Amino acid sequence: MNSYSLERTLESILRTREHELTCEEVARLLDRYVDQRLAGAVDDSPEMRLVEEHHQICPECREEYEAIVRALRNCD
């Protein structure tokens, strides 16, 4: 493992919270999250806060979210 990979692994461990969502759980909530974001609505429910937190630590899920938002904005 190179130093960059080790650093990323340690950062992930340090950011671990007691209650987190998995990528699969985030995927199930993504439609609702995207709809609310595009509408400018703020859902302060625990689920939506966990989706937001997941996007901060998971580049793959964040990229998927951003791609969906870009695609929907380009449809308008």
Buried (B, 14 or more C-beta within 10 A) or exposed (E): EEEEEEEEEEEEEEEEEEEBBEEEBBBEBBEBBBEBBEEEEEBEEEBBEBBBBBBEBBEEBBEBBEEBBEEEEEEE
